[in-house]
């Protein structure tokens, strides 16, 4: 039976680029893969045909030879010589091609060691999380904290290998220490974790009495953690190698400190800047004066209030905010927002003075109020159809 044209097999044009060829191959290889079509000889044959076409068209020199001479380029005495996968290597080489395109799809590993596949090695320990709440002052100054973390540590009795002292670790005979084995299904060769040793490549015959062969034990560790100045709410600090110990000598995981900064009675934070709301008496707001404002470092600063200050005005205090994280000691700013406090529970004399003040106040004393109510009157006049003198135009 004559072979089909490789371009026809992949369903691509003869001028298709490498990307189109690879894409076509991926779709067809997934469609006809033996795992998707168990005990289907026709699908297996097409899977082999698709792989053979891709092995030629995916390489420039082989594709050039095929374009010149067709299938004859890869027959005995042809320009390519031998098997179309190169040197008559067979199905194992096609497994490499499939692995390069699909990675670990269908359970294949990234690289082989010897004949038994790659070795998985001891498993890495789990990462740990620790939630820490600090105050805004502690976020400003930084903090050294002692914490207790429940975790697993390397077993001291067996030094982490899981074997009782005086005994040893035995290399797995099934995978020859590789941790992975290969099995063939039709044309395709698959690689999987060794079922005998669980992918470790070895096992212990006499487990350690302390850790029962795990190579690690449960323990609460005391750690000293440095929280840097300027840390913000929700930030995460990674401590490499401070997580759980890996099984049977595997590498340790990491510890992540999640920082939560509590709310403050006086300040609100926005990055490196702080905001503080300060009450100002009506008299001080009107006549001007000074007030004392607190700062996050525990000090205080005098703020000059200008005459006629209004609620919502902000006074900027440079370099009085939070320390900037990794900013070399630089600080943000602090903003003091004023709100004018209206007096309560006034005496009759105080009320009388205020009434007198209103009577003698002329135009321009309350420009915001005057401007607002002028706009209100114009708005009502427009709705009622009156002119500026209160007269309705005649129809």
N, C-alpha and C positions, 0 to 999 in steps of 0.2 A: 504494500500500500504506500503510495507516494505521500510525502509530507506536505502539509499545507504551508502556504506562505506565512512567514512569521508576522508580517504586518497584518495579515488577515486574521491570524490567531488572536492577536491583541486588539484588533478592531481599530487600528490607527492608520493614518495616511503615511506614505513613504517619506514625506518631509516633516513628520511629527518631531517635535523637540523632545529632549530627555524628560522634561516634566510631564508631558502628555503620555509618554510611554510608561513611565513609572506609575502614573495615576491609573492608566488602563490595567496594568498588571495587578495593582493592589485590589481593584474591584473584582477581577476575574479570579485571583488567587483566593480571596475570601469566599467567593461564590462556590468554588469547586474544592475547597479545603477538605481533606478526609474527615476531620472532626465534625464538619458540617454535613457530610454525606457518608455516614458509616456504611460499610459493606456495599458501596456503590462503585463498581469497577469502571463504569463509564466516566463518572465524575473524577475518579482517581487518574484516569488516562488524560482527561482534559487538564487536570491540575498539573500533571507532568509536562504536557504540551505547552501550557502557558509559561511554566518556569523555564523551559528550554528556549522559548522565543525571547523571553526577557533577558536571559543570560547572554544572548547574542546581541540584541538590539540596545542593551544598556551600556555596552562597551564600544568605544569609538572604533578601535581597530577591527574588532569582530564584525561590527555593523558595516564598516567599509568593505570588508572582504565579502560579506553576504550580499551587499548591493552589487558587487562586481560579478560574483560567480554563483550566487544563490546557495542552495544546500550543498553543492559540490565543494564549496570552500572548506567544509568541515568533514568531508569524507577522507578516507585514507589517500594520502598523496596530495590532498588539497592544500590551499594556502594556510588554512587554520590548523589542520592536522588533528586527528583524533576526535575525542568526544566534544560536543559543543560546550560543555561546562569547563573545558580546559584540561587536557591531559588525561581524559578518561577517568576522572576522580570518582564519578558516581554520585549517588544520592546524598552523601554527606556534604558535598560541596553545594548542592542545591539547598540544603538546610541552611548553610551559611548565607546564601543569597536571600532566602526568605527571612532569616533573622535580621539581616541588615536593613530590610525594608520595613519590617513590622516590629522590630525590637522584641519586647517580652509578650507580644500577643500570642495566645495559645500556649503560654507557659515556657517559652524558650528563654534561656539566659543570654547575657550579653557577650560572654567570651568563654571559651572552653579551655580547660587545663588538662593536658594529656588526652586520654580517651574517655574520661568520665565526666567531663564538664567542669564548670567552675566550682570552687569551694565556697560555700556560704559563710563559714567561719562563725565564731561566737556572736550571739545577738547583742546589739547595742542596748544599753539600759534605757529605761523610759525617762522622759523629761518630767520635771516636777513644777508645780505652780504654788506660789506662796503669795497671799494677799496681805498687803501692809497698808494700814491707814496712818497718815501723818497729818499734823496741823500745818496751816499756812506758814507759821513762823518756822517750823522745821523744814519746810520746803525752801524757805528763804535762806536759812543758815546751812542746810545740809544736815545729815544725821548719821551717826554710827549706831547701829542697832544689833542687838543679840537676838537671834531667832532660833526656834527649835523646829526641826523639819523631820517628820517621820519618813524614812526612806529605806532602801536596801544598800548594804555595803558588802564588799568582798569578804568572803569567809576567811578568817585568819587561820583556822585549823588546816584547811586544804589549800590555802593561798589562791582560791578562786577556781581551781580546776575541777572541783567536785569529787575528787577521789580521796578515799581515806588515806591518811599519811602511811607510807610504806608500800602502798599499791600505786598503780599507774593508770594512765589513760590509754585505752586500746584503739588502734586505728581500725576504722570500719572496713571489713573485708568486702562488703557488697560494692562500695564505691571507691575502694582503695584510698580513702582519706579525702576524696574530692568533694564529698557532700552532695553530689548530683550524679544522676545516672541517665543514660539514654535508652529510649525504647523506639522501635521502628514500627510504624503503622503504614503499611503499603510502601509507597515511594518516599514518604516523609518521615524524617527522624526527629523525635521530640526529646527535649531535655527536661528533667524534673528533679525535685528534691529527693534525696535518697530516703526511702521509707524505713530503712533499718536504723539509721542514726539521726533521722530527722533533719538532715542537711548539715549537721555539725562536722561530719567527717571522722568522728571518733565517739567513743562511749566509755563510761566507767563501769567496771565489773563490781567494784566494792565502793558504794557511795559513801561520802563523808558523813560521819555520825552527827556533825554539827549542822550542816546545811542540807542533808539528805540528797547530796549529789548536785544541788543547784549551783553551788559555787558562790552563793551570796545569802545573807541573813538579814532579817528585819532589825532596824535600829533607829533610834531617834538621835539625830545629830544636832549639835550646837554650832551655829555658824555666826560669824560677825559680818554684817552687811553694811556697806557704806553707801548711803543715799546722797547723791551729789546735790549741791546747792543749785536751785533753779529748776528742779524736777517738777513736771506738771502732772496734773490729774490724768490718770489713765495710761501713763507711760510704763514701759516694761523694761526691766533691767535683767540682762542675761548673765548668769554665772556659769561659765563653761566648765563642764566636768563635775558639777556639784549635784547632779541628778542621781538617779538610781544606778547601781552597779550593773553591768551586763552579766548575763548568765555565763558561767564557766569561763571567767576571765575576759568577757567581752568589754568593750569600752563603755565608760560611764555616759549617762545622759546629761542634760543641762538643767539648771534650776532657773526659773523665771520668776522675778519679783514684780508683781503688779501693784503699782503705787496708786493709792486713792488719797487725794488731798481734801480734808474736811472743809466745810463752810466756815466762814469767819464772821464774827459779830460786827466788825467795822468795815472790812475791805471786801471788795469783789475783784476777781482777777480776770484779766484778758491777756493771755500770753505773759510777757514781761511787765505789763502795765497794771497798776492798781487804781481802783476807783473808791472814793469815800464820799458819803453824803453828809454834809455838815449843816446843822440848823443855824440860822442867823436871825437875831431879833429884828423886828420891824424898824426900830430906831437905828440900829447899826447899819441895816441895809439902806436906810434913807440918808443917814448922815455920813456913813463911812466909818471905818475903824479897823480893828484887828481881832482875829480869833486864833486860838491855838489848835492845830490839827495834829493827830498822832501819825507816826510813821511806822512801817513794818519792822524796823530794827529796834523798836522800843523807845525811840526818841520822840520829840515833838518839834514842830516848826510853826512860826508865826505867819499868818496869811493876812495880807492887807486887803480889806474889803473896800472897793471904791464907792463913792456916793451914788445912790440910786441903783444899787445892785438888785438884780431880779432873780427869782427862783429859776433854777435850771442853768445859770451861768457856771462855767467851769474855770477853776484856777489850776494851771499846770505847774507842777513841781518837778523839775528835771532831776533825773537820777535818784528819785526817791521811791522807785518801784521795786520789783523783784530782781534778784540777780539773774542774769541771762545764762542759761545752761550752756556750758562750754564757751562762754563769752569772755573769759579772761578777767572776770570781776566786773564787767560792765553791767549796768542796771537799767531797767526801764524807767518810765515816768509814773508819777502819781497824779491823779486828777481829783480835785476836791470840788464836788458839785454842791452849790448853795441851794438851800430852800428857805425862803423867808417865812418866819413863824409869826402867825397872827396871834396877838395877845388874847388870853381868855380870862374870865372871871375878873373883869375890870371894875373898879370902883366908879361911883357916880361922877366923881371929879375927873377921873381919867376919860370917861365917856364924854363929859362936857368939853374937855380940851380937844378931843378928836372932832367933835361937832364944830367947834370953833375953827379948827384947822380946815375942815371942809368948806366952811363958809368963806374963809379968806383966801382959799386956794384959787388961783386964776388959771387961765388957759396955759397949757404947757406943763402943768404940774404932773399930770397923768397922761402923757402922750399916747401910750398904748391903749388906754381905755378910750380916750377921745377918738382916736383913729378907728378903733373897732366899732364903736357905737355910731359913728358917722357912716360906716359901711353898712351897718344894720339898717339905718334909716333909709339909705338909698335902695337897699334891697326891698324893703317893704313898699317904698314909693313905686318902684318898678312893677311890683306885683299888683298894686292898686291902680296903676296908670296915672299917678299924680306927678306934676312937675316939682321942681325944687322948692316952689312956694306953697306946695300943698294944694294946688288947683288942678282939677281934672280938665283935660283938653276937650273942647266942644266937638261933638260928632259932626 
